[in-house]
Amino acid sequence: MIRLNPIYSFFATLWNFVSGKLHFPTEWNETKITLENDAVFEIFRHIHIDNKNNFNQNSAIFIVKFKLKKMSLAKNKKFSKLPIPMFIGLPGFMAKFWCCSEKTGFNLGVYQWETEQDAINYANSFAMKFMTNRSFPNSISSKIIPNTNIYTFIKTLEKK
């Protein structure tokens, strides 16, 4: 499908940028979240697209955890800006939090998609293949949580 390729995504991202719909709010940066296995991650970037924050009962979260080979967390924080146009223009993308754990060296991406099918499409996309190829074997894990709002979800994980 043409809408699930990086070129389409790039031009859709460009349109969102030019039309002023793309935002990188910083109020969540440095927020610490704790996963179910007590792993602590710190949010270092957040993006959302205006007019795509009307969450409904079909919205879904996609979470991916991975450990990169050949790249430190500090380098990944810088590098992770480069592929942004290749996935945020994909159909259904609404928001993302980038997180990392200094203690474990793992990265965490938490995405909001308009529908569970959009999350499934992303899980099977070129972007996930790119991430998998850059990660240590067996270090990558992901899950989809249907009917969930990303901001409510992050708040439940926020470390007090």
C-alpha positions in Angstrom: 0.0 0.0 0.0 1.5 3.3 -1.1 0.4 5.1 2.2 2.6 2.8 4.2 5.9 3.7 2.6 8.6 6.2 3.8 8.2 8.5 0.8 4.5 9.0 1.5 5.3 9.5 5.1 7.9 12.1 4.4 5.5 14.2 2.3 2.7 13.8 4.8 5.1 14.9 7.6 6.2 17.9 5.5 2.6 18.9 5.0 1.9 18.7 8.8 5.1 20.8 9.4 4.2 23.4 6.8 0.6 23.7 8.1 1.8 24.1 11.7 0.2 20.9 13.0 3.5 19.3 14.1 4.6 20.0 17.7 7.5 19.0 20.0 6.2 20.0 23.4 8.9 19.8 26.2 6.7 19.6 29.3 7.1 15.8 29.5 10.9 15.9 29.0 12.9 14.4 31.9 9.7 12.7 33.3 10.5 9.3 34.7 8.2 6.4 34.0 8.3 2.9 35.5 7.3 -0.2 33.6 5.7 -3.3 35.1 9.2 -4.9 35.5 10.3 -1.9 37.6 12.5 -0.6 34.7 12.7 3.2 34.9 12.8 5.2 31.7 13.2 8.9 31.2 11.2 10.7 28.5 13.6 12.8 26.3 11.3 13.8 23.4 7.6 14.1 22.6 5.8 14.8 19.4 2.1 15.2 18.5 0.1 16.3 15.5 -2.7 18.8 16.1 -6.2 17.7 15.2 -5.1 14.2 15.9 -5.6 14.3 19.6 -9.3 13.5 19.7 -8.8 10.0 21.1 -11.7 7.6 20.7 -12.5 4.1 21.8 -10.6 2.7 18.8 -7.3 4.5 19.6 -4.4 2.2 20.4 -0.9 2.5 21.9 2.1 0.7 20.4 5.1 0.2 22.8 8.5 -1.0 21.6 11.5 -1.6 23.8 14.9 -2.2 22.2 18.7 -2.0 22.8 20.7 -0.7 20.0 24.0 -2.2 18.9 26.7 0.2 17.8 25.1 3.3 19.3 25.1 4.8 22.8 22.0 6.3 24.3 23.5 9.8 23.9 24.1 9.2 20.2 20.7 7.7 19.7 19.0 10.8 21.3 20.6 12.9 18.5 20.2 10.3 15.7 16.6 9.5 16.6 15.6 12.9 15.1 16.6 11.8 11.6 14.0 9.1 10.9 11.1 11.1 12.3 9.7 12.1 8.8 9.7 8.5 7.8 7.1 7.4 10.3 5.0 10.3 11.7 3.4 10.7 8.3 2.1 7.2 8.3 -1.7 6.8 8.4 -3.1 7.0 11.9 0.0 8.5 13.7 -1.0 10.8 16.5 1.8 11.1 19.1 5.0 9.5 20.4 7.2 9.6 23.5 10.9 8.7 23.2 12.4 7.3 26.4 15.6 5.7 27.5 17.0 3.9 30.6 20.5 5.0 31.6 20.7 2.0 33.9 19.9 -0.7 31.3 20.8 1.0 28.0 17.4 0.2 26.6 15.2 2.6 24.6 11.4 2.8 24.7 9.0 4.2 22.1 5.4 4.8 23.1 3.2 5.7 20.1 -0.5 6.7 19.9 -2.3 5.5 16.8 -5.9 6.4 15.7 -6.8 2.7 15.5 -5.5 -0.7 16.5 -5.1 -1.5 12.8 -2.8 1.5 12.4 -0.7 0.2 15.3 -0.6 -3.3 13.7 0.4 -1.7 10.4 3.3 0.1 12.1 4.4 -3.0 13.9 4.8 -4.6 10.4 6.3 -1.5 8.7 9.6 -0.6 7.2 10.2 1.5 10.3 10.1 -1.5 12.7 12.3 -3.5 10.3 14.8 -0.6 10.4 14.7 -0.6 14.3 15.0 -4.3 14.5 18.0 -4.4 12.2 19.8 -1.8 14.4 19.1 -3.6 17.7 20.8 -6.5 19.4 19.1 -9.8 18.5 16.3 -10.7 20.9 16.4 -7.3 22.6 13.4 -5.9 20.9 9.9 -6.4 22.3 6.6 -4.7 21.5 3.0 -4.8 22.4 -0.2 -3.0 21.4 -2.7 -1.8 23.9 -6.1 -1.1 22.4 -8.6 1.5 23.6 -6.0 3.5 25.4 -5.0 7.2 25.5 -1.2 7.8 25.5 -1.3 10.6 28.0 -3.4 8.7 30.5 -1.1 5.7 30.1 2.1 7.8 30.6 0.5 9.3 33.8 -0.1 5.9 35.2 3.6 5.0 34.7 4.9 8.3 36.0 7.4 7.8 38.8 6.6 9.9 41.8 
